[in-house]
Amino acid sequence: MNAENPLTPMRILLVRLRQIGDVVFTTPAIRGLRERFPGSHLTYIVEPGAAPIVAGNPLLNEVIVAPRGRGLVGLARDLALGGRLRAARFDMAIDFHGGPRSSLLTWLSGAPVRLGYDVVGRRWMYTTRVPRPRVPRARHSVENQWDLLSALDIPLPDAARFPVEMSPDPQVVEAVSERLARAGVDADSRVIVVHVSAGNPFRRWPAAAFVSLVIALVARDRRRRVIVTSGPSEGQAAGDVIDQARLQLDPADREHVLSCGEFSLAELRALVDRSALFIGGDSGPLHVAATSTVPIVGLYGPTLPVRSAPWRDAQWITESVEVDGLECRPCDQRTCAPGDFRCLTWLRPEQVIDAAERALSRAAARAM
């Protein structure tokens, strides 16, 4: 399609539902649209779990949080939202998701220009369709979602100019700083965040491996304070790692593994900015961390770094750790073909420890 005149203000609707990481991956596109259509009104529809990613984005004019509903109640709620969208008279709607609900909302918006993926059974809901291969490609998810913008003659993004973004909330930053101070973190402490959970079991490194990692990180530098985090439903996993690591550390070092409770997404973003390093699997928190400049060590099992490594300027330190040579990678994360989740169970703590030390050493060398 021919792009609209970028100097003519438009009302543009962006739709990206579900996962935290996928919403993070759309944030470069927000900047791309703002640069292409500088005077336009940008509205973003997101579900509650990922809403903090875009809630404070200064490039958006409006964020609509759309809770999911089941059955007829959910459908009625979406139809009502569709009426609200139609009344807003959007000129263009872009569906970055491509699922049944997002495509319905895009269609219900009534926007005369509706961009979406060429998905069987839903292509009729869009006026402009972009091919989306069914098999995973060795291509970053940011670029895959940016394909929709290519239909607007917006060139493919450069991670340095169009990184993933999440704006820290100043009030949350202050609250997290006070929380860390109460936990004994001072100006000389080197905070390391270790995130131990993921959205599905295919992306979870074994708890015993995390325990070994935490022990090694603390034992190698007494200035370090390791904060173990997890998702809202997996607080027990973080607690178990903390307890086991403390049991195996020398008594003088046990309090260097901190128990700071649960962190919301906004709090996690503020915590990462106070950290020397973030370590975690390929999940939403890893991509929240990628919106900062803090060194990152990412653990990849069924997914590939080429598709979901932190999307940011190459000057910021990133280490990706994976098991090479497995024919079953990447997989659809529905059934483990070998049955032993070897893409993660074969990932040795020593590999992650080495990657962490490299990242920390590189960061220290730059600071000199």
HELIX and SHEET records of a PDB file:
HELIX    1   1 ILE A   20  ARG A   36  1                                  17    
HELIX    2   2 PRO A   48  ALA A   50  5                                   3    
HELIX    3   3 ALA A   51  ALA A   55  1                                   5    
HELIX    4   4 GLY A   71  ALA A   88  1                                  18    
HELIX    5   5 PRO A  100  LEU A  108  1                                   9    
HELIX    6   6 ARG A  123  MET A  125  5                                   3    
HELIX    7   7 SER A  141  SER A  150  1                                  10    
HELIX    8   8 PRO A  170  ARG A  182  1                                  13    
HELIX    9   9 PRO A  201  ARG A  203  5                                   3    
HELIX   10  10 ALA A  207  ARG A  220  1                                  14    
HELIX   11  11 PRO A  232  GLU A  234  5                                   3    
HELIX   12  12 GLY A  235  GLN A  248  1                                  14    
HELIX   13  13 PRO A  251  HIS A  256  5                                   6    
HELIX   14  14 LEU A  265  ASP A  273  1                                   9    
HELIX   15  15 GLY A  284  ALA A  289  1                                   6    
HELIX   16  16 PRO A  305  SER A  308  1                                   4    
HELIX   17  17 ARG A  342  THR A  345  1                                   4    
HELIX   18  18 PRO A  349  ALA A  367  1                                  19    
SHEET    1   A 6 GLU A  62  VAL A  65  0                                        
SHEET    2   A 6 HIS A  41  VAL A  46  1                                        
SHEET    3   A 6 ARG A  11  VAL A  15  1                                        
SHEET    4   A 6 MET A  92  ASP A  95  1                                        
SHEET    5   A 6 VAL A 113  TYR A 117  1                                        
SHEET    6   A 6 THR A 128  VAL A 130  1                                        
SHEET    1   B 6 VAL A 257  LEU A 258  0                                        
SHEET    2   B 6 ARG A 224  THR A 229  1                                        
SHEET    3   B 6 ARG A 190  HIS A 195  1                                        
SHEET    4   B 6 LEU A 277  GLY A 281  1                                        
SHEET    5   B 6 ILE A 296  TYR A 300  1                                        
SHEET    6   B 6 THR A 318  GLU A 322  1                                        
END                                                                             
